[in-house]
């Protein structure tokens, strides 16, 4: 028995109000409390039988009248405010938000070690991996307790860490950038405001199903979740958001007049999304296939990946070869505005294809991104036969943007729903901490220098 009275019953466990109540409630067969103690609500919510002690010492089992009384005492007469906006909210909304935080904390409890997180990412990643104690960055996976896992950002593991993971083969969960990431490049060391934590594997590797694929293949999507997805999609479009950019809402005039406009977004050729299977090996091959399929009458626009253009990563097509295939190389326009301009896209495994689907565009896919194979894209890549479900656009958005990722509010530093981050990115410029601004400036200078050196070789 868990006892929260001034005179605990013999043999009962005393309820320590300073500690997390839920583990104690999980272990309790019964709870004993004073009749006016609103902690009784927690016992009722946990489904634990509740004994109430009256002022005269009499005891009784809590009945429906007690339930109603405790609900009134605990949930009315209070002001509930949204921590992100400061505006009043209903008690149910406050409870739902607290529940989201609780599920996030509980999901992180089995993480024994976190490896491969760059120093500049930690300020925004840490709140999303927090489980009530210091996040265990760098802890070796030796003697891993049963049921625990190692969380890794695989592309950023040191050689020693990668060897240790290979040698010990612990249970691993993969961390990657989310699909609504930030207002700047990861290669410029702009920290992410969204991450993905997947125990099955990366969403971009088609060799095995990720958690995202399982959600899309097997998940049920309630009407309220679909409504949220539709509203979120509209907000993303209105804000001109893409993975690294915000504010791409100004219309771009059609470069090629009445010709059919086809956008081909390049990718980082040594990125894991390209090298993990199913994708074409080079941007040149993608552009060649897009031109061949679109035909000579199409106006083909090639947009290099921003990390490649910034001089940080591999994937630049020589000018002579790109000029023979594309009518225009576009480097200045935001991705969202370009997608709005064109009639269709040809992508390898780029997230731009997903962003284009949200905007109602035809998308031909030559690789195997997470959004291929559900009946929404023209699939030219080797989509796994296990993807048999057919999904609506809003079901895809619900899975990829509401159920799967984790988000951080850049203003409060709290984990938040997707809608909060979209509103922040749409409505104002995100200000980085001073140290972060210095790192970003240095990375941008290094990228420009590297690009200039490459041009003069």
C-alpha positions in Angstrom: 0.0 0.0 0.0 1.1 3.5 -0.8 0.2 5.8 2.1 0.0 9.6 2.1 -1.6 10.2 5.4 -0.1 11.7 8.6 -0.5 8.3 10.3 0.5 5.6 7.7 -0.9 2.2 8.1 1.5 -0.5 9.4 3.7 -1.9 6.6 2.7 0.7 4.1 5.1 2.6 1.9 5.1 6.3 2.7 4.3 8.5 -0.3 7.2 10.9 -0.7 5.6 13.9 -2.4 8.9 15.3 -3.5 9.5 12.3 -5.8 8.0 11.3 -9.1 4.7 9.7 -8.1 4.2 7.4 -11.2 6.7 4.7 -10.4 5.3 4.5 -6.9 1.8 4.3 -8.3 2.8 1.6 -10.7 4.1 -0.5 -7.9 1.1 0.1 -5.5 -1.8 -2.3 -5.0 -3.7 0.4 -3.1 -3.4 4.0 -2.2 -4.5 5.5 1.2 -5.0 9.3 1.4 -6.9 12.0 3.3 -10.3 12.6 1.7 -9.4 16.1 0.7 -6.0 15.3 -0.8 -6.1 16.0 -4.5 -3.2 13.5 -5.1 -6.1 11.1 -5.1 -6.7 12.2 -8.7 -3.3 10.6 -9.6 -4.3 7.3 -8.0 -7.6 7.3 -9.9 -5.9 8.2 -13.1 -3.5 5.3 -12.6 -6.3 2.9 -11.9 -5.1 2.1 -8.4 -7.8 1.4 -5.8 -8.1 4.5 -3.4 -8.9 4.5 0.3 -10.0 7.8 1.7 -9.5 8.8 5.4 -12.0 11.2 6.8 -11.2 13.8 9.5 -12.6 11.6 12.2 -10.4 8.7 11.2 -13.1 6.7 9.3 -12.1 5.1 6.1 -14.0 4.3 2.9 -13.4 3.3 -0.7 -13.5 6.2 -3.1 -16.8 6.2 -5.1 -18.1 8.2 -8.1 -19.1 11.1 -5.8 -15.5 11.3 -4.5 -14.2 11.1 -8.0 -16.3 14.1 -9.1 -15.3 16.0 -6.0 -11.6 15.4 -6.5 -11.9 16.5 -10.1 -13.5 19.7 -9.2 -11.0 20.4 -6.4 -8.0 19.5 -8.5 -8.9 20.9 -11.9 -11.1 23.9 -11.4 -10.5 27.3 -10.0 -7.0 27.3 -11.5 -5.5 29.3 -14.3 -3.8 27.2 -17.0 -1.5 28.9 -19.4 0.3 27.8 -22.5 4.0 27.9 -21.7 4.8 28.8 -25.4 2.4 31.7 -25.8 1.4 32.7 -22.3 -2.3 32.5 -23.3 -5.0 30.8 -21.2 -5.7 27.2 -22.1 -8.1 24.5 -20.9 -7.1 22.1 -18.2 -7.3 19.2 -20.7 -4.8 21.0 -23.0 -2.4 21.5 -20.1 -2.7 17.8 -19.1 -2.1 16.8 -22.8 1.0 18.9 -23.0 2.3 17.4 -19.7 1.5 14.0 -21.0 3.6 14.7 -24.1 6.6 15.7 -21.9 6.1 12.6 -19.8 6.1 10.3 -22.7 9.3 11.9 -24.0 11.0 11.5 -20.6 9.9 7.9 -20.3 11.1 7.1 -23.8 14.6 8.4 -22.9 15.0 6.4 -19.6 16.5 3.4 -21.4 19.2 5.5 -23.0 22.5 4.4 -21.3 24.8 6.4 -23.6 24.7 9.1 -26.3 27.5 9.1 -28.8 28.3 11.2 -31.9 26.5 14.5 -30.9 28.6 17.4 -32.0 29.2 20.0 -29.2 27.3 22.7 -31.1 24.2 20.5 -31.3 24.0 19.7 -27.6 22.2 22.8 -26.4 19.1 21.9 -28.5 19.5 18.1 -28.6 19.9 17.8 -24.8 16.3 18.8 -23.8 14.9 16.2 -26.3 17.0 13.4 -24.8 16.6 14.4 -21.1 15.2 11.7 -18.8 15.4 13.6 -15.5 19.2 13.4 -15.1 22.2 14.6 -17.0 22.2 13.3 -20.5 24.9 10.6 -20.7 27.1 12.0 -23.5 30.1 9.9 -24.2 29.5 7.1 -21.7 31.1 3.9 -23.0 28.7 1.0 -23.8 30.6 -1.4 -21.5 28.4 -3.5 -19.2 25.2 -2.2 -20.8 22.3 -2.9 -18.4 19.6 -5.2 -19.8 16.9 -3.2 -21.5 19.2 -0.2 -22.1 20.3 1.1 -25.4 23.0 3.3 -27.0 21.8 6.4 -28.9 24.1 7.4 -31.7 24.4 10.0 -34.4 26.2 7.5 -36.6 27.6 10.0 -39.1 29.4 11.8 -36.3 30.9 8.9 -34.4 34.6 9.0 -33.8 36.6 6.1 -35.2 37.0 4.7 -31.7 33.3 5.0 -31.0 32.4 3.3 -34.3 34.8 0.4 -33.5 33.3 0.0 -30.0 29.8 -0.1 -31.4 30.9 -2.7 -34.0 32.8 -4.8 -31.5 30.2 -4.8 -28.7 27.1 -4.7 -30.9 24.8 -3.1 -28.3 21.1 -2.3 -29.0 21.2 1.0 -30.8 18.8 3.8 -31.6 19.6 6.2 -34.4 19.4 10.0 -34.0 19.0 12.2 -37.1 17.8 15.7 -38.0 14.1 16.1 -38.2 12.3 17.2 -41.3 11.6 20.7 -40.0 15.0 21.4 -38.8 16.0 25.1 -38.4 16.5 28.3 -40.2 20.1 27.4 -41.3 22.4 24.7 -42.5 23.7 21.9 -40.3 26.9 22.1 -42.2 27.2 25.7 -41.0 26.7 24.4 -37.4 23.3 25.8 -37.0 21.8 23.6 -34.2 18.7 21.6 -35.0 15.3 22.3 -33.4 14.0 18.9 -34.4 15.4 15.4 -34.2 14.4 11.9 -35.0 15.1 9.0 -32.5 14.5 5.7 -34.2 15.0 2.3 -32.6 14.6 0.4 -35.8 17.0 2.3 -38.0 17.3 5.4 -40.2 14.2 6.3 -42.2 16.3 6.8 -45.3 17.8 3.2 -45.4 15.3 1.0 -47.3 17.0 -2.3 -46.4 14.9 -2.6 -43.2 11.7 -0.9 -42.0 12.2 2.2 -39.8 9.7 3.2 -37.1 8.4 5.8 -39.6 7.8 3.0 -42.2 6.0 1.0 -39.5 3.7 3.9 -38.7 2.8 4.4 -42.3 2.4 0.7 -43.0 0.5 -0.3 -39.9 -0.6 2.9 -38.1 -4.2 4.1 -37.5 -4.8 7.8 -38.0 -7.6 9.3 -35.9 -9.7 12.1 -37.4 -8.3 14.7 -35.0 -4.7 13.8 -36.0 -5.6 14.1 -39.7 -7.1 17.5 -39.0 -3.9 18.6 -37.2 -1.8 17.3 -40.1 -3.9 19.3 -42.6 -3.6 22.5 -40.5 0.1 22.0 -40.0 0.6 21.5 -43.8 -1.2 24.7 -44.5 0.9 26.6 -41.9 4.1 25.2 -43.4 3.0 26.4 -46.9 1.9 29.8 -45.6 5.2 30.3 -43.8 7.3 29.2 -46.8 9.2 26.6 -44.7 11.5 23.9 -45.9 14.1 21.9 -43.9 16.7 24.7 -43.7 14.8 27.8 -44.8 11.9 30.0 -43.7 10.1 32.8 -45.5 10.1 31.5 -49.1 6.6 32.9 -49.8 7.3 35.5 -52.5 6.2 34.2 -55.9 8.9 33.7 -58.5 8.2 34.6 -62.2 8.3 31.5 -64.5 11.7 31.5 -66.0 10.7 29.5 -69.1 7.4 31.0 -69.9 4.7 28.5 -70.8 7.1 25.5 -70.9 6.5 22.8 -68.3 8.9 23.6 -65.4 10.7 20.7 -63.8 12.8 21.1 -60.6 15.7 18.8 -59.8 17.1 19.2 -56.3 20.7 18.0 -55.8 21.9 16.2 -52.7 25.1 15.7 -50.8 26.5 12.7 -52.6 28.3 11.2 -49.6 25.3 11.7 -47.3 23.9 8.6 -45.7 20.5 9.3 -47.3 22.3 8.7 -50.6 24.7 5.9 -49.6 22.4 3.7 -47.5 20.8 2.0 -50.5 18.3 2.5 -53.2 19.4 6.0 -54.3 21.3 7.1 -57.4 25.0 7.6 -56.7 25.4 11.1 -58.2 23.6 14.3 -58.9 24.7 14.1 -62.5 22.9 10.8 -63.0 19.8 12.2 -61.4 19.9 15.3 -63.6 20.5 13.1 -66.7 17.5 10.8 -65.9 15.3 13.8 -65.1 16.1 15.4 -68.5 15.6 12.2 -70.4 12.2 11.6 -68.8 11.0 15.2 -68.9 12.0 15.6 -72.6 13.6 18.4 -74.5 10.5 20.6 -74.3 10.6 20.9 -70.5 12.3 23.8 -68.7 14.6 22.0 -66.3 15.8 23.9 -63.2 18.7 22.4 -61.2 19.1 23.5 -57.6 22.4 22.4 -55.9 22.1 21.2 -52.3 22.9 24.2 -49.9 25.6 22.2 -48.1 27.3 21.5 -51.4 26.9 25.1 -52.5 28.3 26.3 -49.2 31.5 24.4 -49.9 31.2 21.9 -47.1 30.1 18.6 -48.9 30.5 16.6 -52.1 28.1 16.8 -55.0 28.9 19.6 -57.3 28.3 19.0 -61.0 30.8 20.6 -63.4 29.4 23.6 -65.1 29.8 22.2 -68.6 27.8 19.1 -67.8 25.1 20.8 -65.9 24.7 23.3 -68.7 24.1 20.5 -71.2 21.2 19.2 -69.1 19.5 22.0 -67.3 18.1 25.2 -68.6 18.8 27.0 -65.3 20.9 26.5 -62.2 19.1 28.2 -59.4 21.1 29.0 -56.2 19.4 32.0 -54.7 15.7 31.2 -54.5 14.3 29.5 -51.4 13.2 25.9 -52.0 9.6 26.5 -51.0 9.3 29.3 -53.6 10.8 27.1 -56.3 8.5 24.3 -55.5 5.6 26.7 -55.8 6.9 27.8 -59.2 7.4 24.5 -60.9 4.9 21.9 -62.3 6.8 18.8 -61.0 10.0 17.5 -59.4 12.4 14.8 -60.0 14.3 13.8 -56.9 16.7 11.1 -55.7 15.8 10.8 -52.0 15.6 14.5 -51.2 13.2 15.8 -48.6 12.3 18.3 -51.3 10.1 15.6 -52.8 8.1 15.4 -49.5 7.8 19.2 -49.3 6.6 19.2 -52.9 3.9 16.6 -52.1 2.6 18.9 -49.4 2.3 21.6 -52.0 0.3 19.4 -54.4 3.1 18.9 -57.0 3.8 15.8 -59.0 6.9 14.1 -57.7 9.0 11.4 -59.6 11.3 9.6 -57.2 14.5 7.8 -58.4 15.6 6.6 -55.0 13.7 5.2 -52.0 12.9 8.0 -49.5 10.4 7.4 -46.7 7.6 9.0 -48.7 7.9 6.7 -51.7 5.8 3.6 -52.2 2.5 4.8 -50.6 0.7 5.8 -53.8 1.6 9.5 -53.7 4.7 9.5 -55.9 5.8 8.2 -59.3 8.4 5.6 -58.2 11.4 4.8 -60.3 13.5 3.4 -57.5 13.5 -0.1 -55.9 10.7 0.5 -53.4 10.5 -2.4 -51.0 7.6 -4.8 -51.7 6.7 -4.6 -48.0 5.3 -1.1 -48.4 1.8 -2.2 -49.4 -0.4 0.4 -47.6 -1.9 3.3 -49.6 -1.9 6.6 -47.7 -3.4 10.0 -48.1 -1.2 13.1 -48.1 -2.4 14.1 -44.7 -1.7 10.6 -43.3 1.8 10.9 -44.6 2.1 14.4 -43.0 0.7 13.1 -39.7 3.2 10.3 -39.6 6.3 12.2 -40.7 5.7 15.5 -38.9 3.4 14.8 -35.9 4.0 11.3 -34.7 7.6 10.6 -35.6 9.9 13.5 -34.7 10.7 15.5 -31.6 10.7 19.3 -31.6 12.2 22.0 -29.4 10.8 25.5 -29.0 13.8 27.9 -29.7 12.3 30.6 -27.5 11.5 28.7 -24.2 13.9 25.8 -24.7 11.1 23.3 -24.0 10.1 20.3 -26.0 7.1 21.4 -28.0 4.4 20.2 -30.5 5.3 20.7 -34.2 2.9 23.6 -34.5 4.9 25.7 -32.0 8.2 25.3 -34.0 6.4 26.0 -37.3 4.9 29.2 -35.8 8.3 30.3 -34.5 10.1 29.7 -37.8 7.3 31.4 -39.8 6.8 34.4 -37.6 10.2 35.7 -36.6 14.0 35.3 -37.1 15.5 32.7 -34.8 18.3 34.2 -32.7 21.2 32.0 -31.9 23.2 32.2 -28.7 26.4 34.4 -29.1 28.7 31.4 -29.0 26.6 29.6 -31.6 26.7 32.7 -33.9 30.5 32.7 -33.8 30.7 29.1 -34.7 28.2 29.6 -37.6 30.2 32.6 -38.9 33.5 30.6 -38.8 31.9 27.7 -40.7 30.4 29.9 -43.3 33.8 31.6 -43.9 35.4 28.2 -44.1 32.8 27.0 -46.7 33.3 30.1 -48.8 37.1 29.7 -48.7 36.9 26.0 -49.6 34.5 26.8 -52.5 36.8 29.5 -53.9 39.8 27.3 -53.7 37.9 24.6 -55.6 37.0 27.0 -58.3 40.6 28.0 -58.9 42.1 24.6 -59.0 
